[in-house]
């Protein structure tokens, strides 16, 4: 059995899909696994999670991608809305989940409705789905208060529920979602150990997949490549802007040096002109006037150049520098350090995003009949 410790440096990714009826504690369990409040949860008979929710986290060295599915839909919910949520669930966990976790409230009963929904799920996704299925029993704290041990509890379950757990190879975890600190960490470690064992048992086919997941993965991969291309283009432009900025700074330095040089030369010429005026009476008038005229002409040209540098060249350089800064700021906002797949999933998690609509159309077009298995579980 794979063991997990808090210092485990493994970098494996586990994609987890949570299933179960309203009130089973899916969202609260997901928050315990994430060690923070990410998913909406409430103690209520009505479903808080109306759409698929997604979060990424790292626990004990494992990168976790968790999809929390709706526990139920209102009876007035249109079928196309249900289908869209199902396809988002598929895409968010593409290329396929390592485990489906069925969350069950230990204080409730395994109903005929749940049994029929699971049967429909298996009928459409195949018996192989049980290889990736495990069960979390919530409200373990309440069982303990009733002095009911896990063994005693499991001995009293219905034959149909026992058959379901047997098909899941008795991959079971007990969760007390009221725990915090080390107690909560230990039960998450226990869960991840079970996930690791499941992945290990499934060998080379470590995650579940089918035609729908393959299509979802194809479309997610396409978007991932687009985002990667955008990232590279942004990086190339940022490098170009850096080179351009360095060039502008050198040009600015050159212009500022030239200004100082002009000021120095004008000062020298002014001193020379003053000296010539003092000795004017000692030289022929024609030669003296000609020399002064040349000096004044040079000063005039230098002042014209100085004005051009100050009011045109340097202004233009500052304008170009400002444009580069603005462009870099815009690119920085677009630039993401996250992996393109993570970016695509976050984009998809926005219910009405263009990617969400595109994937919905693509998967539904592939085959609506295969979607009914998940729909059955979502309609519990």
C-alpha positions in Angstrom: 0.0 0.0 0.0 1.3 3.4 -0.9 2.2 5.5 2.2 1.9 9.2 2.4 3.7 11.5 4.9 3.6 15.3 5.2 7.2 15.5 3.9 6.5 13.4 0.8 8.1 15.1 -2.2 6.2 13.3 -4.9 4.9 15.4 -7.7 2.1 13.2 -9.0 -1.2 14.8 -10.0 -4.5 13.3 -9.0 -7.7 14.3 -10.7 -10.7 13.7 -8.5 -14.4 13.9 -9.3 -16.8 14.0 -6.3 -20.3 12.5 -6.8 -23.2 12.1 -4.5 -26.7 13.4 -3.5 -27.6 16.7 -2.0 -26.7 16.9 1.7 -24.0 14.2 1.5 -21.3 16.7 2.4 -19.4 16.7 -1.0 -18.5 20.4 -0.9 -17.5 20.3 2.8 -15.4 17.3 2.2 -13.7 19.0 -0.8 -12.9 22.0 1.5 -11.3 19.6 4.1 -9.2 18.0 1.3 -8.1 21.5 0.1 -7.5 22.7 3.6 -9.4 25.9 2.9 -12.9 27.1 2.0 -13.0 26.8 -1.8 -16.4 25.2 -2.5 -19.8 26.5 -1.4 -21.3 24.4 1.3 -24.3 24.5 3.6 -26.3 22.2 5.9 -29.4 22.1 3.9 -31.6 19.8 1.9 -31.4 22.1 -1.1 -28.3 21.9 -3.3 -25.8 24.8 -2.8 -23.7 23.5 -5.7 -25.8 24.3 -8.8 -22.8 24.1 -11.2 -19.6 22.2 -11.4 -17.0 23.7 -9.2 -13.2 23.3 -9.7 -10.2 23.9 -7.6 -6.5 23.0 -7.6 -4.4 22.5 -4.5 -1.2 20.8 -3.3 -1.4 18.4 -0.3 1.5 16.3 1.0 3.4 16.7 -2.3 0.5 15.8 -4.5 -1.1 18.2 -7.0 -4.9 17.7 -6.7 -7.5 18.8 -9.3 -10.9 18.5 -7.7 -14.2 18.7 -9.4 -17.3 19.1 -7.2 -20.5 18.2 -9.1 -24.0 19.5 -8.4 -25.8 17.3 -6.0 -29.1 18.1 -7.7 -30.9 20.3 -10.1 -34.2 22.1 -9.7 -36.9 20.2 -11.6 -37.4 23.3 -13.7 -33.7 23.2 -14.9 -33.6 22.7 -18.7 -31.9 19.7 -20.1 -29.4 21.7 -22.1 -28.2 23.4 -18.8 -27.8 19.9 -17.2 -25.9 18.7 -20.3 -23.6 21.7 -20.1 -22.7 21.1 -16.5 -22.0 17.4 -17.3 -19.7 18.4 -20.2 -17.9 20.9 -18.0 -17.3 18.2 -15.4 -15.8 15.9 -18.2 -13.6 18.7 -19.5 -12.4 19.9 -16.1 -11.2 16.4 -15.2 -9.9 15.6 -18.7 -8.1 13.4 -19.9 -9.9 11.5 -17.1 -10.2 11.2 -13.3 -7.9 9.0 -11.4 -10.8 8.4 -9.0 -14.6 9.0 -8.8 -15.4 9.5 -5.1 -19.0 8.8 -4.1 -19.7 10.8 -1.0 -22.3 9.2 1.3 -23.9 10.6 4.5 -23.5 7.7 7.0 -26.7 8.8 8.7 -28.8 8.4 5.6 -30.1 5.4 3.8 -29.0 4.0 0.4 -32.2 4.7 -1.6 -33.6 3.0 -4.6 -33.1 6.3 -6.4 -29.4 6.2 -5.7 -29.2 2.6 -6.7 -30.9 3.3 -10.1 -28.7 6.3 -10.8 -25.5 4.3 -10.1 -26.8 1.5 -12.3 -27.5 4.0 -15.1 -24.0 5.5 -14.6 -22.3 2.0 -14.9 -24.6 1.0 -17.8 -23.3 4.0 -19.9 -19.7 4.1 -18.7 -19.1 0.4 -18.3 -18.2 -1.9 -15.4 -14.6 -0.7 -15.7 -15.7 2.5 -13.9 -15.8 0.6 -10.6 -12.0 0.2 -10.9 -11.8 4.0 -10.3 -14.6 4.3 -7.8 -14.3 4.8 -4.0 -16.6 5.9 -1.2 -16.3 8.5 1.5 -18.6 8.1 4.5 -19.3 11.5 6.1 -20.7 12.2 9.6 -18.3 9.8 11.1 -18.4 12.0 14.2 -22.1 11.3 14.6 -21.5 7.5 14.3 -18.9 7.7 17.1 -21.3 9.6 19.3 -23.8 6.8 18.7 -21.1 4.2 19.7 -21.3 2.8 16.2 -18.0 1.4 14.8 -17.4 1.2 11.1 -17.6 -2.6 11.3 -20.9 -2.5 13.1 -22.2 0.1 10.6 -21.2 -1.9 7.5 -22.7 -5.0 8.9 -26.2 -3.4 8.9 -26.2 -1.9 5.4 -28.6 -3.2 2.7 -27.6 -6.0 0.3 -27.7 -3.6 -2.6 -25.4 -1.1 -0.9 -23.1 -4.0 0.1 -23.0 -5.1 -3.6 -22.0 -1.5 -4.6 -19.2 -1.3 -2.0 -18.0 -4.8 -3.1 -17.8 -3.6 -6.7 -15.8 -0.7 -5.5 -13.4 -3.2 -3.9 -14.3 -1.8 -0.4 -12.2 1.3 -1.0 -13.7 3.3 1.9 -12.7 6.3 3.9 -14.4 7.8 7.0 -14.6 11.5 7.3 -15.4 13.8 10.2 -15.7 17.2 8.5 -15.8 19.0 11.9 -12.1 18.2 12.5 -9.4 20.7 12.0 -5.6 20.8 12.3 -3.8 17.5 12.6 -7.0 15.5 12.8 -8.2 16.8 9.5 -4.7 16.3 8.0 -4.6 12.7 9.0 -7.9 11.8 7.4 -6.8 13.6 4.2 -3.6 11.5 4.3 -5.6 8.4 4.6 -7.7 9.4 1.6 -4.7 10.2 -0.6 -3.1 6.9 0.5 -6.3 5.1 -0.8 -6.2 7.2 -4.0 -2.5 6.3 -4.5 -3.3 2.6 -4.0 -6.1 2.8 -6.5 -3.8 4.4 -9.1 -1.2 1.7 -8.4 -3.7 -1.1 -8.8 -4.9 0.3 -12.1 -1.3 0.2 -13.4 -0.7 1.6 -16.9 -4.3 2.7 -17.2 -4.1 4.9 -14.1 -7.1 7.1 -14.9 -10.6 6.4 -16.3 -11.3 7.5 -19.8 -13.8 6.9 -22.6 -14.9 8.5 -25.9 -16.3 11.6 -24.2 -13.2 12.2 -22.1 -11.0 11.7 -25.2 -13.0 14.4 -27.0 -12.9 16.7 -24.0 -9.1 16.1 -23.8 -8.7 16.9 -27.5 -10.5 20.2 -27.1 -8.7 21.1 -23.9 -5.4 20.2 -25.5 -6.2 22.5 -28.4 -6.9 25.4 -26.0 -3.8 24.6 -24.0 -1.7 24.9 -27.2 -3.3 28.2 -28.0 -2.5 29.5 -24.5 1.0 28.2 -24.8 1.4 30.0 -28.2 0.1 33.2 -26.6 2.5 32.8 -23.7 5.5 32.4 -26.1 4.4 35.3 -28.2 4.1 37.5 -25.1 7.5 36.3 -23.9 9.1 37.2 -27.3 7.5 40.6 -27.3 8.6 41.2 -23.7 12.2 40.4 -24.8 11.9 42.7 -27.8 10.6 45.5 -25.6 13.4 45.0 -23.2 16.0 45.3 -26.0 14.1 48.3 -27.4 14.1 50.0 -23.9 17.8 49.4 -23.5 18.4 51.0 -26.9 16.3 54.0 -26.0 18.1 54.4 -22.7 21.4 54.4 -24.5 20.1 56.9 -27.0 18.8 59.1 -24.2 22.2 58.9 -22.5 23.9 59.9 -25.8 21.6 62.9 -26.2 22.1 64.1 -22.6 25.9 63.8 -23.1 25.6 65.8 -26.2 23.6 68.5 -24.3 26.4 68.8 -21.7 28.9 69.0 -24.5 27.0 71.8 -26.2 26.6 73.7 -23.0 30.4 73.3 -22.3 31.2 74.5 -25.9 28.9 77.5 -25.7 30.5 78.5 -22.4 33.9 78.3 -24.0 32.7 80.3 -27.0 31.2 83.0 -24.7 34.5 83.3 -22.8 36.4 83.4 -26.1 34.0 86.1 -27.5 34.5 88.2 -24.3 38.2 87.9 -24.6 38.2 89.0 -28.2 36.1 92.0 -27.3 38.7 93.1 -24.7 41.5 92.9 -27.2 39.4 94.4 -30.1 41.4 97.7 -30.2 44.7 95.9 -30.7 43.6 94.2 -34.0 42.5 95.4 -37.4 38.7 96.0 -37.3 38.0 93.7 -40.3 39.7 90.7 -38.8 38.2 91.2 -35.4 34.7 91.5 -36.8 35.1 88.4 -38.9 36.3 86.3 -35.9 33.4 87.5 -33.7 30.9 86.8 -36.5 32.1 83.2 -36.8 31.9 82.6 -33.0 28.4 84.0 -32.8 27.3 81.9 -35.8 28.7 78.8 -34.1 26.9 79.6 -30.8 23.7 80.2 -32.7 23.9 76.8 -34.4 24.7 75.1 -31.1 21.8 76.7 -29.4 19.5 75.6 -32.2 20.8 72.0 -31.8 20.4 72.2 -28.0 16.8 73.3 -28.4 16.1 70.5 -30.8 17.6 67.9 -28.4 15.6 69.3 -25.4 12.3 69.9 -27.0 12.1 67.3 -29.7 14.6 64.4 -29.4 14.3 63.9 -25.6 10.6 64.5 -25.7 10.3 61.8 -28.4 12.5 59.4 -26.4 10.4 59.9 -23.3 7.2 59.3 -25.3 8.6 56.0 -26.8 9.8 54.9 -23.3 6.2 55.6 -22.0 4.7 53.6 -24.8 7.0 50.7 -24.0 6.1 50.8 -20.3 2.4 50.8 -21.2 2.8 47.9 -23.5 4.8 45.9 -21.0 2.1 46.6 -18.4 -0.6 45.3 -20.7 1.5 42.2 -21.5 2.2 41.6 -17.8 -1.5 41.5 -17.1 -2.0 38.9 -19.9 1.1 36.9 -18.8 0.4 34.0 -16.5 3.0 31.9 -14.8 0.6 29.0 -14.4 0.7 25.9 -16.6 -1.5 26.3 -19.8 -3.6 23.3 -18.7 -4.3 25.0 -15.4 -5.2 28.2 -17.2 -7.5 26.4 -19.5 -9.3 24.7 -16.6 -9.8 28.1 -14.8 -11.1 29.5 -18.0 -13.5 26.6 -18.3 -14.6 26.9 -14.7 -16.3 30.2 -15.8 -19.7 28.8 -16.7 -20.5 31.0 -19.7 -16.9 31.3 -21.1 -16.4 30.8 -24.8 -14.3 27.6 -24.0 -17.2 26.2 -21.9 -19.7 26.8 -24.7 -17.3 25.3 -27.3 -16.6 22.1 -25.4 -20.3 21.7 -24.5 -21.2 21.7 -28.2 -18.4 19.4 -29.2 -19.1 16.7 -26.5 -22.9 16.8 -26.9 -22.5 16.4 -30.6 -20.4 13.3 -30.0 -23.1 11.4 -28.2 -25.8 12.5 -25.8 -26.6 8.9 -24.9 -23.3 8.5 -23.2 -23.9 11.6 -21.0 -27.0 10.1 -19.3 -24.9 8.1 -16.9 -23.4 11.2 -15.2 -26.7 13.1 -15.6 -28.4 10.3 -13.5 -25.9 10.9 -10.7 -26.3 14.6 -10.8 -30.1 14.4 -10.6 -30.0 12.5 -7.3 
